[in-house]
Amino acid sequence: MTSSIERGLWVPDAGQRSNVATFVERARRLDEAAVIRLRQRSGEMVVGWAATGFDVLTSRVFAGAVRPADISAGADELLRGLAAAGPSGYVDPGFPMDSAWRGALPPDDGYVHIDDVPADVVTDLAQRGAEVSKEQGAQGPPVSLLDQDVIHASAGDVTVGVPMRCVFALTAMGFVDSAAADDVVRVRTMGAWVRVAARYGSVYYRRDVLRLV
């Protein structure tokens, strides 16, 4: 699939390339200088990562290959490469931006399932949060709102709070499909990391401690 080219992304399926482009474009809307990190997974799958203005990480998994196995690219250059991809599916990611990526990534697996939340609950919370933000004027959402836990997922003695910044990120990235019947958002934890997984992608954030009920 990757021929002899030393650096690049390969996404042979046009539908998958469209999905990747949507992910990258939405990340760019949240941050005009967005950097996308691409990491190879087993089974010819790639994970795309993007930071957001909400101080959480977002990710989407798609079929493809990346060489080297962990690269970072500017969103603008990556979008141009996706648009120009030919029959081979080769995508030129543009100038290397590895030094621009800051912070560690969460683990790929080992997460413990805490609870499921109906997708329409998440979209309703995002709408209400947007209304509150509008009342603040051009300054955008106040930090107090972003830090507020608006979802409490529980399993046994453990309750995990999901802040509004995660809800905003999920909906801004288009990860939630509230129109799908019985669609849910899954809350999982691994160490200090919390993963909030929706139909089209996941949001990750770090918490200091688990609150015990």
PEVENMO-V192476 format. One record per backbone hydrogen bond with DSSP energy under -0.5 kcal/mol. NH is the residue of the N-H (numbers start at 1). CO is the residue of the C=O. If there is no record, write none. Layout:
nh-><NH NH>
co-><CO CO>
This chain:
nh-><5 8 9 10 11 17 18 19 20 21 22 23 24 25 26 27 28 29 30 31 34 36 37 37 38 39 40 41 45 46 47 48 48 49 50 51 52 55 57 58 59 60 62 64 65 67 71 73 74 75 78 79 80 81 82 83 84 85 85 86 89 91 93 97 100 101 101 112 114 115 117 119 121 122 123 124 125 126 127 128 129 130 131 132 133 134 135 136 136 137 139 140 145 146 147 148 150 150 151 153 153 155 158 159 160 161 162 163 164 164 165 166 167 168 169 170 171 172 173 174 175 176 178 180 183 185 186 187 188 188 189 190 193 194 195 196 196 197 197 198 200 201 202 203 204 205 207 211 212 213>
co-><2 67 91 65 89 13 14 15 16 17 18 19 20 21 22 23 24 25 26 27 31 73 35 49 71 47 69 45 41 62 39 46 60 37 58 35 56 52 204 50 202 48 46 44 10 8 38 36 95 34 74 75 76 77 78 79 80 81 82 90 86 9 91 72 97 97 98 189 187 187 185 183 118 118 119 120 121 122 123 124 125 126 127 128 129 130 131 132 133 134 136 137 142 142 143 145 148 162 162 151 160 158 155 211 153 159 151 161 145 148 146 163 163 164 165 166 167 168 169 171 170 170 176 177 180 117 197 115 186 195 112 193 190 205 188 194 203 186 195 201 175 198 59 196 57 194 192 159 210 157>
